[in-house]
Amino acid sequence: MLMENKESPSQNKFMIWLKRVGFWGFLFFLLKGIVWLILGYWVLK
């Protein structure tokens, strides 16, 4: 386990974060990002 942390600590931290947040958290941030992109496009249009 210690060797895995030394090989790819950022990837391991990302996987722990992803498991903690879960599917609904990922979906929330994805939709939030899409809404901001649409809003920015609409404002600059």
Distance bins in CASP14 RR format, pairs under 12 A and 6 or more apart:
PFRMAT RR
TARGET T0000
AUTHOR 0000-0000-0000
RMODE 2
METHOD distances of the structure
MODEL  1
1 7 0 0 0 0 0 1 0 0 0 0 0
1 12 0 0 0 0 1 0 0 0 0 0 0
2 9 0 0 0 0 0 1 0 0 0 0 0
2 12 0 0 0 0 0 1 0 0 0 0 0
3 9 0 0 0 0 0 1 0 0 0 0 0
3 12 0 0 0 0 0 1 0 0 0 0 0
4 11 0 0 0 0 1 0 0 0 0 0 0
4 12 1 0 0 1 0 0 0 0 0 0 0
4 13 0 0 0 0 0 1 0 0 0 0 0
4 15 0 0 0 0 0 1 0 0 0 0 0
4 16 0 0 0 0 0 1 0 0 0 0 0
5 11 0 0 0 0 0 1 0 0 0 0 0
5 12 1 0 1 0 0 0 0 0 0 0 0
5 13 0 0 0 0 1 0 0 0 0 0 0
5 15 0 0 0 0 0 1 0 0 0 0 0
5 16 0 0 0 0 0 1 0 0 0 0 0
6 12 0 0 0 0 1 0 0 0 0 0 0
8 14 0 0 0 0 1 0 0 0 0 0 0
8 15 0 0 0 0 1 0 0 0 0 0 0
9 15 0 0 0 0 0 1 0 0 0 0 0
9 16 0 0 0 0 0 1 0 0 0 0 0
10 16 0 0 0 0 0 1 0 0 0 0 0
10 17 0 0 0 0 0 1 0 0 0 0 0
11 17 0 0 0 0 0 1 0 0 0 0 0
11 18 0 0 0 0 0 1 0 0 0 0 0
12 18 0 0 0 0 0 1 0 0 0 0 0
12 19 0 0 0 0 0 1 0 0 0 0 0
13 19 0 0 0 0 0 1 0 0 0 0 0
13 20 0 0 0 0 0 1 0 0 0 0 0
14 20 0 0 0 0 0 1 0 0 0 0 0
14 21 0 0 0 0 0 1 0 0 0 0 0
14 26 0 0 0 0 0 1 0 0 0 0 0
15 21 0 0 0 0 0 1 0 0 0 0 0
15 22 0 0 0 0 0 1 0 0 0 0 0
16 22 0 0 0 0 0 1 0 0 0 0 0
17 25 0 0 0 0 0 1 0 0 0 0 0
17 26 0 0 0 0 0 1 0 0 0 0 0
17 29 0 0 0 0 0 1 0 0 0 0 0
18 25 0 0 0 0 1 0 0 0 0 0 0
18 26 1 0 0 1 0 0 0 0 0 0 0
18 29 0 0 0 0 0 1 0 0 0 0 0
19 25 0 0 0 0 0 1 0 0 0 0 0
19 26 0 0 0 0 0 1 0 0 0 0 0
20 26 0 0 0 0 0 1 0 0 0 0 0
21 27 0 0 0 0 1 0 0 0 0 0 0
21 28 0 0 0 0 1 0 0 0 0 0 0
21 29 0 0 0 0 1 0 0 0 0 0 0
21 30 0 0 0 0 0 1 0 0 0 0 0
22 28 0 0 0 0 1 0 0 0 0 0 0
22 29 0 0 0 0 0 1 0 0 0 0 0
22 30 0 0 0 0 0 1 0 0 0 0 0
23 29 0 0 0 0 0 1 0 0 0 0 0
23 30 0 0 0 0 0 1 0 0 0 0 0
24 30 0 0 0 0 0 1 0 0 0 0 0
24 31 0 0 0 0 0 1 0 0 0 0 0
25 31 0 0 0 0 1 0 0 0 0 0 0
25 32 0 0 0 0 1 0 0 0 0 0 0
26 32 0 0 0 0 0 1 0 0 0 0 0
26 33 0 0 0 0 0 1 0 0 0 0 0
27 33 0 0 0 0 0 1 0 0 0 0 0
27 34 0 0 0 0 0 1 0 0 0 0 0
28 34 0 0 0 0 0 1 0 0 0 0 0
28 35 0 0 0 0 0 1 0 0 0 0 0
29 35 0 0 0 0 0 1 0 0 0 0 0
29 36 0 0 0 0 0 1 0 0 0 0 0
30 36 0 0 0 0 0 1 0 0 0 0 0
30 37 0 0 0 0 0 1 0 0 0 0 0
31 37 0 0 0 0 0 1 0 0 0 0 0
31 38 0 0 0 0 0 1 0 0 0 0 0
32 38 0 0 0 0 0 1 0 0 0 0 0
32 39 0 0 0 0 0 1 0 0 0 0 0
33 39 0 0 0 0 1 0 0 0 0 0 0
33 40 0 0 0 0 0 1 0 0 0 0 0
33 41 0 0 0 0 0 1 0 0 0 0 0
34 40 0 0 0 0 0 1 0 0 0 0 0
34 41 0 0 0 0 0 1 0 0 0 0 0
35 41 0 0 0 0 0 1 0 0 0 0 0
35 42 0 0 0 0 0 1 0 0 0 0 0
36 42 0 0 0 0 0 1 0 0 0 0 0
36 43 0 0 0 0 0 1 0 0 0 0 0
37 43 0 0 0 0 0 1 0 0 0 0 0
37 44 0 0 0 0 0 1 0 0 0 0 0
38 44 0 0 0 0 0 1 0 0 0 0 0
38 45 0 0 0 0 0 1 0 0 0 0 0
39 45 0 0 0 0 0 1 0 0 0 0 0
END
